Amino acid sequence: MINKSILRSTISLMLFSLTVAHGATETNRLLSFKTAISKTDAIKEKPATFDNWSQRMDYIHDNFHNVMQSRTEATDLFLANGTETKKQEVPSRFRLGLYLESDVDEGFSLKFDPSFESEISLPNTEERWKLIITGKEIDEMPDTKPSEREKGFSAGIQKGIKDLPIKLDAGVRIRWLPEGFLKLSWRTLWNAGNWSIIPSQKCYYETDEGFGEVSALSTYLCFGEKLRGTIGTASAVRWSEDTDGVEWSHSLRLGHISESIEKDYRKKSIRMEDTARGTGIKLAVYGHKNGTGIVDRYRLTFIHRRPLYKQWVYLEIAPEVEWQNEYDWDAEYTLRIGFDMLFWGTKTR
Amino acid sequence: MPALSETNDTALSSNAEITTVATNTVGHDASFTPEKKKHNIGHKMLFYIPNRVLDLVDIFRLRAKVGPGISGTLQLTSVASFYAGTHNTVYAGLPGPRSAQKKPRPWGREKQKGIILFGVDATDDSLFAPEHSPSEIGLGLHILIVGVDAGIDPVEIGDFLAGIIGRDPKGDDK
């Protein structure tokens, strides 16, 4: 009988190899890739000293995207066997979040939670794969806070199925110890008047936790003057070989969006991170079912977002109170402050 | 190359053997890769033990720092290096991998101010800027008057192991 941990380690190793070393049999291609990702010509000359911190911020913003873009182009060429045919028309997008969470009950103890998301366009390999790098977890449910994610980030490749909203991801969760994953996901958006309905389904295999699935349904309604008011619900269930039965969550949110990051957000999904300036309130309930259904916790969150520096650094302030079954429903207060930075390769962002 | 920001502080420096200052974290190759010297067997035997000790010391960085400042640094190779803050300190401890720019010293001065984000360097040029190997993995924290800086270089581990059997892939043997 094959030892389960050996089998999982083997699959993890295979996925890692698939992710980072496709076609890496040619040493010269690897060397040119190494050179390309470290080339300096994407960087503007650095002043000897900066006059102020705003100048540093602008320098970082101007160069960060150029550097990351040159790295993704190098990756694109590497995956496309070095035969460049298409230039990137849509710049890749990178998003870095730095969050501090303070637990008021524990004497204002602080927790630092960075997050990183990217939408990387690889025109030469897009027919085959996309590259994904994200701090989000593979089995994440809606309403997951950055501080609830396990440390590390996921890096992998994604293959979309033509004309269908289905994607196959394979990659590795980079952390100690690395964990391989395979995910098949379906997500679509239906618009009906001012309503948006977003069902999604994902099935996955993680080398650490085994098989699992997450089903979710989100709904949004825009209302009021200029449709700036939003009301929405998000429900999800998760099961895996590692969970205690079935875990579920349900949330109700109400918000006012004074300014959005992208103009056409209403035809996509409405998440707080799509808001440039706005305020919202969310009540969420979490539980699990293993024989009898049990409510694990309630969470009430107030969120305010506003631009902090130009149009690419946003401040997010989110005080919240949580009541957990585990602690006899005593109220726990936390305050989350986050800095959300966008590197989208445009003039303003 | 941009002008260096400091001209009057050199007397305070214990890093008197500085030759150049790296200007960009991204793309700069601060690893010590000089042309390999041919040594005869006698020289190799004489310097075998000192070279192994130096190779071993190259693997680790562990320095204590004293001086005003507040800063944090995270380096997961030069491609994913981060820094924010300002500090002006003296340090003592294991200096980390040898580089072409600075000879390693177990003590010295370190000064840095600015931000580094994913290797994009927006710090002021400084004669006393810290120098990390491109393959180094490490953490640093400086709070008010004390700080610590720790790191490890996997490439140097390979160089040390290869050195035991008489190889010198980094070409840094004396």
Interface residues (C-beta under 8 A of the other chain):
Chain A: I37 S38 K39 T40 A42 I43 E45 K46 P47 A48 T49 F50 W53 R56 M57 Y59 I60 N63 F64 V67 M68 R71 L96
Chain B: P2 A3 L4 S5 T23 N24 V26 G27 H28 D29 S78 V79 G114 I115 L117 F118 G119 V120 D121 A122 D124 D125 P134
